[in-house]
Amino acid sequence: MRLIVSAIFVLLTGSFAAAETRARIAVASNFQDTLRSLSDAFEEKNADSHIDIISGSTGKLYAQIIASAPFDAFFSADSERPSRLEATGKIQAGSRFTYALGILILWTPRDDLNLSTGSTFLQSDRYRRLAIANPRLAPYGQASIEALRQLDALPIAKNRLVYGENVAQAYHFAHSGAAELALVSLAQIQVATSSGGSAWRLPQDTYSAIEQQAVLLTENPVAANFLAFCRSEAGRKLIEKAGYRLP
């Protein structure tokens, strides 16, 4: 009996130890590639730690967290959801911070379309479909609608919009040819270096700042250390290089 109890103890403590070497991080789809670069750099410095990445729209991930999804940290594409989580006591106290400011880009993979004067193009009749993230779920979708309105392009665009669940799907719609254009994040275009086509950076004053915040949801030490790494000079350099402004 003593041997059996000892064996069970070893198995349990071993599984707990294994759990403490991993962290499940939920991330908005626009930031998933950058988070992967950050996690690679973090794991290189911390050989015993591993980051599991779960991506999706900010709205859907938030709903999953409210429903007690087993995430250890959340990298949102806005500040609203992290603030709500903090207000309801669902995060570790003092963990909320802004990790990046998003940059909105009009992009087409087609070489025959020139977006150098993007506002004029959006106001024209030269396209049939424009893909954006769902504004009800994704901050980049909200920013897209705001920018189109500011550019006096919404009257033309409103009947030509194709909605992706998140900004990654909006990018896919344009990349696959389902839409000629997409409003996406600069980071997506920089990652897709072989995409070609044309891009135009929307003026910052056409949409409210896309303030992307992260929060620690559990006491997982790997997640806490990873968030600290993202706030470090090395982490901030990787974020800026990926195509974001720093707060």
N, C-alpha and C positions, 0 to 999 in steps of 0.2 A: 504493500500500500504506500509506504514511504517513497519507493521508487516512482510509483505512478504519480503521486503528488508532485514530486520533484520534476518529473518530465513535463507535467502540465504547467508548472511554474516557469520552466525554461521556455516552453512554447509561447506562453502568454507574454512574458517579458520580452521575448524576441520579437513578437508581433508588434508590441508597443514601441520598441526601439525602431523597428522598420517604419512604423507610421510617423515617427518623429523626424525621419530623414526625408519626408516628402511633404509637399504642399500643393493643394489644388487651388489654382488661381483662375478666376473668371475674368474675362477681358472682352471689352468691346471690339467688334470685328476689325475696325480700322487700325487698331493698335496690336493685333495679334502677331504680325511679323516682327514688329519692333520688340514686343515682349519676348518672343522666341530668341532674338539676339541678346536681350538682357539676361534671359535665363541661361543661355549658353555661356555667357561671360561669368555669371554667378556660379554656375556649376563647375566651371574651370577653376575657380578660386576655392570652391567648397566641394571637394570630391565626394563627400558623404551625403550631399543634399541633392534632391531632385525636384524639379518644378513640373507639375502636370497642368497643361493649359486647356481651358474650356472657353471657346469663343462663341459670340452671338451678339444680337442687338442688345444695347443697353437696357431697353425696356423689358425684354424677355429675361435677361439675366437677373435684373432687379426683382421681377416677379418670382423667379425661382428662389432667390435668397429669402424673400418674404415667406415662401413656402418651405423654408428650412433646408434648402439644397446644401450639400456638404462642401461648401467652398470655404477656403481659409482666408482669401483676400479677393477684392473686387476692384478691377481697373475699369472705371466707367468712362464714357465719352462725354459726360457732363458733370456738373457739380450738384445738380438738383437731387438725383437719386442718392448719392453718398450723404448729402445733407439730411435727407429724409431718414436714412438708416441710422444716422447719428442721433437724430431727434427722438427716435423710437428705441434707442438703447441697443441696437443690433450690431454695433461695432465696438472694437476695443477703444477705450477712452483715449482721445488725443491722437488717434491714428490717421484722421482724414487730412489729406494734403493734395495740392495741385501738382501733377507730374508733367503736364504738357498743355500747350495751347494749339488747337487744330488749325490747319490751313486748308481752305476750300479751293478746289481746282476743277475747271471745266476741261474735260479730256475726251478725245476721240482716238481710236486706234487707226482710223483711216488716213492714209497719206494724201488723199485728194481733198481733204477739208482743212482749211487754214483758220485756226482760232486765234490768231494774233490780235485781232480786235474782237474779243469774245462778247462784249456787250452788244455790239452791232449784230453779230451772228445770232445771238439769242433773240434779238428783236426781229429777226428776219423770218422768211418762210423757207429757209434753206435746209430744214431738217424735219423729220417726221416723228422721231421718238427721242426723248431725253430721259435717261434713267437717274433716279435719285433714291436715297434711302427713305423708308417709310417715316414721315415726320411724326407719327404717333408713337413710334418706337425708338427712333434713332436721332440723336442730336444733330448729326450731319444732315439729316433730312429736314429738320426744322430750320437749320441755317440755310439750306438750299432754297426753301420756299421764301424765306426772308430776303435772301439775295436777289432772287428773281423779281420779287416785288420792288425792291429798291432800284433795280436796273430797268424797270418798266418793261420787263420781259414776261411777266406772269400771264397777261392776257393771251399772248401767243402760245406760251408753254403749257398752260393748264390742261388743254385737251391732248397734249402730246406726252404727258408724263407717264413713265413706267416705274412702278414702285418696287424696289427690292426690300426684303425684310430688314436688311442692314446695308451699310455702305459697301461691304465686300460683294454683296449680291448685285448692287447697282453697278459696280465695276464690271462684274461678270457679264451683265446684260450688254454693256457696250463692247466688251472684249469678244463676246460670242457673235455679235452682229444683230442681236435682238433690238438694240437701239444704236443710233449713230453716235450719241453723246452720253456722257455721264458726269454728274457732279460728285466728286470723290475727294479723298484726302490726298494731300501732296505726298504723304508717306507711301501710299499705294502706287503712285506713279514712279517714285524713285526705286521701289522694290522691283517693279516690272520693267527692268531696263531694256528688255528686248521687245517691248510693245510697239515702239514707233509711234506714228500718228502725230497729233498736235495737242498742245495744252495751253491753257490760259489761267493765270492766277487771279482769282477774284479780288478786287480791292477790299482791304480789311474793313473799311467803313460801310460795306454793303451788308454785313451780317454781324450779329452779336458775337463776342468772343466765345469760341468753343473751348471752355475751360474744363479740362479732363482731370478728374480727381480719382484717387485710390483710397481704399480703406482696408484695415485689417479686421477680419470678422471673427477670428478665433485666437486662442493663445498659442497657436502653432509656432514654435521657434524658428522653423525654416522660413515660413511666410514672413515673420517679423524681420528676419535677417535679409530676406529678399527685398522687402520694401525699403529697408535702410540702404541697401545697395543701389536701388533705383534713385534714391535721393542723394547719393554720393556724387562726387565730381565725375567719376568714371561712368556712372549710370546716366547722368545728365548729358554727357557728351554723346553717348550712344543715341539718346532720344533726339537730341538736336540734329545729329547726322542723319537720322532716319527721315527727317522732314517735318519736324515740329518746332514751334517757338517755345522757348523756356519761360516759365513764370518768373 
